[in-house]
Amino acid sequence: MATDSASTRISAGTPAYRRFALALVIAGLATFALLYSVQSLLPVFAREFHVSAAESSLVVSLATGAMALMLLIASVISDRVGRREMMVVSLFAGAILTLVSAVLPSWHALLFTRFLTGIALSGIPAIAMTYLAEEVDAKSIGGTMGLYIAGAAIGGMVGRISSSVIADWLGWRAAVGTIGVICLLGAFVFRWAAPPSRSFVSRRHDLASVLASIHILRRDAGLPWLYAEGFLLMGSFITIYNYVSFRLLAPPYSLSQSAVGAIFLFYIVGSFVSTWFGQLAGRLGRRRVFWIPILVFLAGVGMTAASPLMVVVAGIGVATAGYFGAHSVASSWVGRRGHAAPAQAASFYSFFMYVGSSVLGSAGGVAWSRAGWPGVAVFTIVLLVLALGAAIRLTRVRPLPQNVAAGPPAAV
């Protein structure tokens, strides 16, 4: 049986820590590259398979929806089979399924493979934070968590940009296949670098234990509002990025696929902004800060409704900064309020995030089909007004005692 003594934990600065950090960066990078690399290719799928914008978004929505459905199940399975083992299987399965999807001839076969990819990849965000918390010493957790989140953000950005550039030259199949090959190599690196679990203790779950954890979370007045925020904010963010490609590829802009893919470079700005807002919330309090990045997000969406290309692009950047700032505050707030059952609290927040990505991301396609970008902007603004209302409601929720320790934040 594994032990949880401090002497078994991995400390920063050691060779074991460097390998562990490399493994987590690879896990985050590969997972979100596999999950979102197809997002910038939605117009390509619409042309290739003669489907609408809303239908093309299913290559993203089915994967994120499947991931949402499997998050809680994956965390329960990992409690039995182990964190590292589950993550290794997830990475290999996700990469192989992506390679398969690059050669499938039909639209429905592609969608089915994307659904399976979401199921496979659910083993990473559901487990990575717990694996980290079990294996790294307390002083090193914060920095290591930041490395994983940075890897996730970079993976999502590089996957989208790379697929756009490759598709411009060689087509979407070469783009998706290249991402699959690179992430398969990443899976081998993760398997080599990730250390065996030294603090993991295998345990079984029954329905009573799961229901007990849910009951603990239900008693918190703030968590349902934070879950609603995850649903609304992620849904708004994915909607903007799903359909901005359609707008910028069409007249009067007529940008290339590579140029449209470059918009995802704004993720770099988002990563810095999330850190800044997280620190600001730590100094001033989350309830005083949370509404600010949501207003920034709203302002960015409003800017995209303008016609000049530079204003539209700047609006996407402002919206990205607003989303990452809001997500940083919300996820850390979930970690604090879910202290009694931190893993379950984070899993539920991730569940609602990915459900928002799946459901609202596809619903935004209906707005695009019926009213173009003004329809998308109005749809997203309505979602963000609701998110702002939830943020205001959270200011009235009774704060937790100051001596309550925060749990791990939710995954990006």
N, C-alpha and C positions, 0 to 999 in steps of 0.2 A: 504493500500500500504506500502511496506517495505521502511525503510529509510536507507540512506547510511552514516549517521553521524558517526563520529569516536567513539562515545560512545557505538554504537551497535557492534563494532568489537571485536573479541575474542583476548585476549592478552596472551602471553606466561606466564606460571607460575600459571594460574588460573585453577580451576577444569574443567571449560568448555573447556579450551584449551587442557587439558590432554585427555578428551574424544574425542575431535575433532582430535587430533593427532593419537589416537588409531584407530579411524574410517578410517583415510586416510591410515595408515599402512596396516590395514586389506584389504582395497579396492585394494591397489597396490599388496599386496601379493596374494590375491585370484584371481584377474584378470589374472595375468601372470602365476600363477600355473595352472589355468584352460586352458589357451591358449597354454602353451608350455610343459606341463607335458608329452604329447605324443611324443615329439621330440626324446627322448632317446629310444623310443620303436619302431622306424621305422623298424629295422631288424626283430623284433618280428612280426609286421604286415605283412612284406614281406613273412615270412615263413607261418604264419597262413592262410593268404588269397591267397597265391601263386601269388603275384604281384611283379613287379620290384621295384628297389630302387626309381626310379623316381615316380612311382605310389604310393608307400608307403608315400612319402613326401607330398602327397595331404592332409593327415590328419592335417598337419601344414599349408600348403599353402592355402587351402580352407578357413580355419578359419581366417588367417591373411588377405587374400584377401577380404573376406566379411567384416572384420573389417575396412579395408581401404575404401571400398565403402560406408560404413555407417557413417564414422566419422563426415563428414560435416553435414549429415542429423541429426545425433544424437544431435549435438550441437545446431542446429536450433530448434529441438523439445524441448530440455531442456530450451531454452529461453521462451518457452510457459508454460511447465508443472512444471518446477523447477529442480534444480540441484540434491538435495537430493533424491527426488522422483524417478528421472530417474536412479540414481546410485543404489538405493535399488532394483528396478525392474531388472536392468541389472545383478546384482550379483545373485539374486535368479534364474533368468532365465538361466544364464550360468552354475550354479551349478546343477540345475535340468536336463538340457540337457546333461551334462557330465555324470550324473548318468544313464540316458537313454542310452547313447552311450555304456556304459559298458555291457549292456545286449542284444544289437542288434545282430542278427545272421549273417547278410550279410555285405560285404565290402561296397557296395554302400549305404546302410542304415547308416553305420558308417560315411561315407563321408558327407552325407546330414546333419546328426546331427552336425557334426563339422562345417559345413557351417553356420548352424543356431546359433551355439555357438559363432562364430565370430560376427555375427550380434548382438546377445544379449550383448556381452562384449564391443562392440563399445561405449556403453554409459559411460564407466569409463574413458579411456584416453581422450576422447573428452571433458569431463566435469570437471574432478577432479581439473585441474589447475584453471579453472574459479571459481568453487565452493570455492576453497581455497582463491583466490584473493578477492572474494566478502565478505568472512566471517572473515578473520584474519586481524589484524592491520598490517600496513606497516612494522613495525620493526620485526614482527614475521614471515613474509612470507617466507624469505629465509630458515630459519631453518625448517619450516613446509614442504616446497617444498622438502627439502632434505630427510625428513622422508618418504614422499610418494614415491620418487624415490628409496630410500633404500628398502622400502617394495616391490616395483615392482621387483627390482633385486633379492632380497632374495626369493620372490615367484617363479620367474622363475627358480632359482637355486634349491630350495628345491623341487619344483614340479617335475623337471627332475630326481633328485637323488632319491627321494622317490619312484617314479614310477618304476625306474630301480631295486631298491632293492626288492620291493614288487613283481614285475613281476618275479624275479629270484626264489622266493619261492612259490608264489601262482598264477602266471599267470597275463597276461595283464588286464584281466577283473577286477580282484580284485584290481589291481593297480589303474586303472582309476576310479573304484567305490569308492575307499578310498579317492582319491583326491576330488571327487565330494561331498562326505559326509563332509569332513573337511571344504571345501569351503562353503557348505550350512550352516554349523554352523557359519562360518565367516560372512555370509550374515546376520544372526540373530544378531551377535555382532555389525556389522556395523549399522543395523537399530536402535539398542538401543543407540549406542554411537554418531552417527552423529546428530548434532544439527539441528533443523529446520532453514531454511534460514531466516536471519533477514535483509539482504541487497539486496535480490533478488527482481527484478521488472519484472513481466511477460511482454513480448512483442512479437509481431508478426513480421514475416519477409515476405516480398514479393520478387519477382524476381528482382525488381529494386534495393532493398537494398543489396541483395547478389551480384549482378553484380557490384554495386558501390564499395564494399569491394574488389572484385577481381581486379577491375581496379586500385585501390590504390596500391595493391601489385604488379601488373604488371609493374608499373612505376619504381620500384626499380631494379636496374641493378644487384644487388647481390643475391636476393632471388632465381631466377631460378637456379643459380649455386649451392646454398645451398640445394635446393630441389633435384637436381641431386646427390649431395653428400649423402643425406639421402637414396636415391634409391640404389646407388652403394654400400655404406658401409654396410647397413643392409642386402642387398642381399648377399654380400660376407660373412658376419658373419654367417648368417643362413645356407648358403651352407656348410661352414666348419663344423658346428656342426651337420647338417643333416646327413652327410655321413662319418664322422670320426668313428661313431659307427660301420658301416659296415666294415670298414677297421680293427678296433681293435678286433672285434669279430671273424674275419677270421684268418686263419694261415698266417704268422708264430706267431702271437701274441696270438690268441685264448683266449682273456680275457673274464671274465664273464660279464653278463649284469650289475651287481652291480659295478664292477671295471670300466666299461666304463662310467656308470652314475656318478662316482666320479669325472670325468674330469670337470663336471660343477661346481665344487668347485672353479674353476678359476674365477667365477663371483665375488667372494669376492675380488680378486686382482683387477678386473676391476672396482669395486666400489671405491676403494682407488685411483686408477690411474685417474679415471674420475675427482675426486675432485682436484687432484694435477694438472692435465692439465688445468682444469678450472681456478685455481688460477694463474697458469703460464701465461695463455692467458690474464687474467685480468691485470697482471703486464707488460707484453711485447707487448700485442696486438695480436688479433686473427690472423691477416694475417701473422704475423711473426712466429706463433706457429703451425698453423693448419696442415702444411705439415709433421710435425715431427711424430705425432701418426700414420699418414697414412703410412709413411716409416716403422715404428715399426710393423704395421699390415702386410705389405709386407714381412718384414724379418721373421715374425712368420710363414707365409704361406710357405715361402721358406724352413724353418727348417722342416716343416712337410713332405716335399718331401724326406727327408733322411730315412734310414732304421732303425737305432737303436731306440728302444721303448722310451728311455729317451729323445732323441732328438725330436721325434715326439710329445711327451707329453709336453715338454718344448715349442715347437713351438706353440701348441694350447694356452698355457698360454701367450706367447708373443703376439700372434694374438689377444687374448681377451683383453689384456691391450691396444693394439693399437686401437681396435674398440671403447672401452669405452672412451678412451682419445679423439678420433676424434669426437665421438658423443657428448661429453660434450661441446667441442668447437663449433661444428656446431649448436647445439640446442640453446645455449646461443646467438650465432650470429644471428640466426633467430629471437629470441626474441628482439634483439636490432634493426635490420633492419626492422622488421615488426611492429614498434612502432605505426604506424597510424591505423593498424587493427591487434592488437596482437593475438587475439583469432583465427582469420582466418589464420594468418601467421603460427601459431603453428599447426593448424589443417591440413593445406596443407603439412607442413613438415612431420607430422605423416602419412598423406595419402601416400606420396611417399615412406616413410620408409616401410610401410606394403605392398605396391605394390611390392617393391623390394624384401621383404621377400617372398612374394607369387610367383612372376614370376621367379626371379633368383634362389630362393631356389629349385624350381622344375626343372628348366633348368639345374642346377648342377647335377641332377640325370641322365640326358642324358650323361653328361661328365663321370660320374662314370660308367655307363653301358657300354660305348664304350671304355674307356681307364683307368678305375680304378682310384686310387688316383692321379697318375700323371695328368690325365685329369681334375680332380677336382682342383688340385693345379694350373694348367695352366689357367683354366677358371677363377678362383678367382684372380690370378695375373693380368690378362687382365682387370678385373673390377677395381682392385685397382690402376693400372696404369692410367686408365681413371679418377678415383677419384683424383689421384695426379695431373693430368693435370687440373682438375677443381679447385683444391686448388691453383695452381699457377695462374690460371685465376682470382681467387678472389683477389689476391694481387694487381691486376690492377684496381679493382673496386673503384670508388671514395668513400672515407670514409664519414660517416655521421657526422654532426656537433657534437661537444663534449657535447652540452647541451641536446641532444636527450635522453630521458629516455628509458630504455629497457622494453619490455613487458615480459610476462611470458614465460619461456622456454618450448620447446615441451616435451611431455611425452616420457618416455623411451619406 
